[in-house]
Amino acid sequence: MAEYILVINPGSTSTKVAIYDGEKALDVTSIDHPAEDLKGFKEINDQLDFRKAAVLDYLKEQNLTLTDLAAIAARGGIVGQLDSGAYLIDEVFAEASRTSTIPHPANLSPIIAYELAEQAGTGIHGYVYDAVCGCGVPDPIFTYTGVPEIKKPFLTHVLNSRAVSIEQARRDGVNLEDTTYIVCHLGGGVTSNLIKGGKVVEFVGDDEGGFSPERSGGVPCRELVKFCFRSGLTEKEVQKKLKGQGGLIAYLGVNDLREAEKLAESDPQAKTIIDAMIMQLSTDIGSLAPIVCGKVDKIILTGGMAHSDYLTKEMKKRVAFIAPVKVIPGTFEMEALAKGIHRVITGQEKAHILE
């Protein structure tokens, strides 16, 4: 009997959807949302019906109905501090996603999943797995910033980082609970994550460390304060400059490393900028090793930029003294969502309930 799982993963300008039969992918699709289609929505939550309709259209294209589904797997957004693993999307979880104070496309996913599960009327459920805020309650020692009024937010690439940790442990033939990995997720934003026993212990966020294709990373505090007061920009405009308009795109006008590397073939300055990014991101990885006294089993490079031979070669040179470096390029979010929820519906794993 088929165990169809619908996977929903909204991004800023697309909604990734997939149909899995158990752990086997039958179809994975990215539904693009042109800026023209989104410009009429003032807030992210205003896109709910638009995105839900796109998911239903996709389901129809797959010759499936809601009643054919065994479960719905949704990427979880920002609803407080969750543990890693699965959460049942009940009315409480859906409402927490709807009223989240931090706008994020992933907040739409649990709401869509909840409404579709209710609409199915067959008793199926929606679940999230390794939400954006799914690091668990952090050790207080990692929350201090030096400014009592500011605590470090625990938001990172949990889903893909844990997925490649699980895969690396499988390849090595060891129990995930016995491993210590540093996983560097190399996307439009970059995070480096210390994962011990399958749980994110600490990380360097995309607003803390080196710059990346679309993020400024950590900026010297004194200079940033001066800039904020002298630039004439609003808070929202400064945030956009740091996240979305910072990094490679600010220096080179491109947010794709492949394009940046082409520029570097004839422009020495472009090569210097790429090398600076590599140096800074390597430093982020190194900064996590002292937390476990250097006892790291593997360093894993993943995400879209991990397809770059130049970047991975240069990063390996700088961090291989800490631990062996493995490259698992690309992202595995859809697969991780489907497999995680399949483990739940087959009784291999238990879902948390948000209280």
CORGIJO-V569288 format. One record per pair of residues at least 12 apart in sequence whose C-alpha atoms are under 6 Angstrom apart, sorted by the first residue. I is the first residue (numbers start at 1). J is the second residue. D is the distance in Angstrom with one decimal. If there is no record, write none. Layout:
I J D
I J D
This chain:
2 21 6.0
3 21 5.0
3 22 5.2
3 70 5.4
4 20 5.6
4 21 4.6
4 69 4.9
4 70 5.3
5 19 5.7
5 20 5.1
5 69 5.9
5 70 5.8
5 71 5.1
5 72 5.5
6 18 5.9
6 19 4.9
6 72 4.8
7 72 6.0
7 73 4.7
7 74 5.9
8 74 4.9
9 75 5.2
10 105 5.6
10 106 5.5
11 105 5.5
12 105 5.9
13 33 5.1
14 31 5.4
14 32 4.3
14 33 5.1
15 30 5.8
15 31 5.1
16 29 5.8
16 30 4.2
17 29 5.4
22 342 5.9
23 339 5.4
52 112 5.9
66 120 5.1
67 120 5.4
71 124 5.6
71 125 5.5
71 126 5.8
72 126 4.4
73 126 5.8
73 127 5.2
73 128 5.8
73 337 5.9
74 109 5.4
74 110 5.7
74 127 6.0
74 128 4.8
75 106 5.9
75 109 5.9
75 128 5.5
76 106 5.8
76 128 5.1
76 131 4.1
77 106 4.5
77 107 4.3
77 131 5.7
77 132 5.3
78 133 5.4
79 96 5.9
79 97 5.8
79 100 5.9
81 133 5.6
81 136 5.9
82 133 5.9
82 134 4.5
82 136 5.0
83 134 4.9
83 135 5.6
83 136 3.8
84 130 4.9
84 134 4.7
84 135 5.7
85 129 5.2
85 130 5.0
86 128 5.5
86 129 4.3
86 351 4.7
86 352 6.0
87 127 5.5
87 128 5.3
87 351 4.8
87 352 4.5
87 353 5.6
88 127 4.7
88 351 5.8
88 353 5.6
89 126 5.3
89 127 5.1
94 110 5.8
94 111 4.9
113 126 5.3
114 126 5.8
129 337 5.8
130 158 5.9
130 159 4.9
132 155 5.7
133 155 5.0
135 200 5.6
160 332 5.7
160 333 5.4
161 183 6.0
163 336 5.7
176 197 5.7
176 198 5.7
177 197 3.7
177 198 5.8
178 197 5.5
179 196 5.9
179 197 5.3
180 195 5.8
180 196 4.4
180 296 5.3
180 297 5.4
181 194 6.0
181 195 5.2
181 296 5.8
181 297 5.8
181 298 5.1
181 299 5.7
182 194 4.5
182 299 4.8
183 299 5.9
183 300 4.7
184 301 5.0
185 302 5.0
185 303 5.1
186 302 5.9
186 303 4.6
186 305 5.3
187 303 5.3
187 304 5.4
187 305 6.0
188 213 5.1
188 214 5.3
189 206 5.5
189 212 5.7
189 215 5.8
190 206 5.1
191 204 5.6
191 205 4.9
191 206 5.2
192 204 5.1
192 285 5.9
209 284 6.0
210 280 4.6
210 281 5.0
211 247 5.1
211 277 5.9
212 247 5.0
213 247 5.2
213 248 4.5
213 255 4.8
214 244 4.8
214 245 5.7
214 246 5.1
214 247 5.2
215 242 5.7
215 243 4.6
215 244 5.9
215 246 4.5
215 247 4.9
216 242 5.0
216 246 4.3
216 247 4.6
282 315 5.8
296 323 5.9
298 323 5.3
298 324 5.2
298 325 5.9
299 325 4.7
300 325 5.8
300 326 4.8
300 327 5.7
301 327 4.8
302 328 5.0
302 329 4.6
302 330 6.0
303 329 5.3
303 330 4.3
303 331 5.1
304 330 4.7
306 329 4.7
307 329 5.4
